[in-house]
Amino acid sequence: MTLLEALKGAQQRFNSISDTARLDAECLLSFAINKPSVYLRTWPEEILEPAQEDKFYSLVARRERGEPIAYILEQKQFWSLDLKVTKDTLIPRPETELLVEKILAINNTQTINSILDLGTGSGAIAIALAAELIKNNTSLSVVATDISSKALQIAKLNAKTHNQIIEFQQSDWFDSIALQKFDVIVSNPPYIEENDAHLSLGDVRFEPMNALVSGDDGLTAIRSIIKSAKSWLNPNGWLLFEHGYNQADMIRQLFLESGYKNIQTEKDLSLNDRISFALNN
């Protein structure tokens, strides 16, 4: 079987389950033969070795069952960083990069010396921020927490891979963090309603539920963080969240009720409300 034949066959199998069938097939075939995707286009008539063919079709079968490409390859790019991901971590998504962009923008007007990333998962946010900010501020301190010890193992590995010094702690939000002050607290917390029909669809079927679901209205974790964060924020310190497209009004109200100021929301590239943030008063 040639590379081109393998690609076409896999693409046909993926057409009914994926909007990116061709790309999925290319990613899996590149992984199976340990070559970059450009190799597939340069040498389409190259013949697959039997072991390569077996490996490829075992990967194809996993994708055909709906398993996300990121989990099959155990890799996902975030903010130009190649990160290891497993079923113990959420798959980092482009929308979450908005949090990184906003914090970098804040740093342009007030120097950020300390960051707390709550629910770090693969470490994506913390590592991206450390990689960007440490260039001009060697005294920057980044603390990242997660309730999952397995997720923290992955985050530590990713930080080591990208040569970033981050203090990782196992904690259920603030419960195990010694009282200290931060300039920025950031989180991509669980924010999906526990009965949301989308939980049985697509990639999220394979992701850890405790990193996705947060009570009847999806706001249990966010309520807790907003209330508690004031004790860990410096005066004029920022609290930032990713959230669901329909939650911005409720989150701004929660900020207001807890005494925050400068409350704002920004949209993602699909023009959905995606992140909200506010200043500690």
Secondary structure, 3 states (H helix, E strand, C coil): CEHHHHHHHHHHHHCCCCCCHHHHHHHHHHHHHCCCHHHHHHCCCCECCHHHHHHHHHHHHHHHCCCCHHHHHCCEEECCEEECCCCCCCCCCHHHHHHHHHHHHHHCCCCCCEEEEECCCCCHHHHHHHHHHCCCCCCCEEEEEECCHHHHHHHHHHHHHCCCCCEEEECCCCCCCCCCCEEEEEECCCCECCCCHHHHCHHHHHCCHHHCECCCCCCHHHHHHHHHHCCCEEEEEEEEEECCCCCHHHHHHHHHHCCCEEEEEEECCCCCEEEEEEECC
